[in-house]
């Protein structure tokens, strides 16, 4: 599979796991994987557009003593965004371990 070649047995095993998933209220939505950050942003924006209610905006407060250009490069390389916009009931994913139970990839 890693080289783009899937053995028929592996393909059949994967196909046998295919099933419809319920979308009952309160359940997590399936996680989609994208190769580019821009595609992730588009998918997130589309999901946000379907949520009712106001947008809550959180702006990062960055501090430090690095030279402006070095600071800009450092901030641009971080996973966290400068401005986070969410709505109530938006599904979010942790991108950093917070504790032993709240770990990178946790969705809620």
TAWO-V177859 format. One record per residue. N is the residue number from 1. OMEGA is omega in whole degrees, -180 to 180 (999 if undefined). Layout:
n = <N | N>
omega = <OMEGA | OMEGA>
This chain:
n = <1 | 2 | 3 | 4 | 5 | 6 | 7 | 8 | 9 | 10 | 11 | 12 | 13 | 14 | 15 | 16 | 17 | 18 | 19 | 20 | 21 | 22 | 23 | 24 | 25 | 26 | 27 | 28 | 29 | 30 | 31 | 32 | 33 | 34 | 35 | 36 | 37 | 38 | 39 | 40 | 41 | 42 | 43 | 44 | 45 | 46 | 47 | 48 | 49 | 50 | 51 | 52 | 53 | 54 | 55 | 56 | 57 | 58 | 59 | 60 | 61 | 62 | 63 | 64 | 65 | 66 | 67 | 68 | 69 | 70 | 71 | 72 | 73 | 74 | 75 | 76 | 77 | 78 | 79 | 80 | 81 | 82 | 83 | 84 | 85 | 86 | 87 | 88 | 89 | 90 | 91 | 92 | 93 | 94 | 95 | 96 | 97 | 98 | 99 | 100 | 101 | 102 | 103 | 104 | 105 | 106 | 107 | 108>
omega = <-177 | -179 | -179 | 179 | -178 | 178 | -179 | 179 | 179 | 179 | 179 | 178 | 179 | 179 | -179 | 179 | -178 | 178 | 176 | 178 | 180 | -180 | -179 | 179 | 178 | 180 | 178 | 174 | 178 | 178 | 177 | 178 | -180 | -180 | -176 | 179 | -180 | 178 | 176 | -179 | 179 | -180 | 179 | 179 | 179 | 178 | 179 | -179 | -180 | 179 | 178 | 173 | -176 | 175 | 174 | -174 | 178 | -178 | 180 | 173 | -177 | 178 | 178 | -176 | 179 | 176 | -174 | -178 | 179 | 179 | 180 | 179 | 180 | -180 | 179 | -178 | -177 | 179 | -178 | 179 | 179 | 179 | 179 | 177 | 180 | 173 | 176 | -179 | 175 | 176 | -179 | 179 | 175 | 178 | 179 | 176 | 178 | 179 | 179 | -179 | 176 | -172 | 178 | 180 | 178 | -177 | 178 | 999>
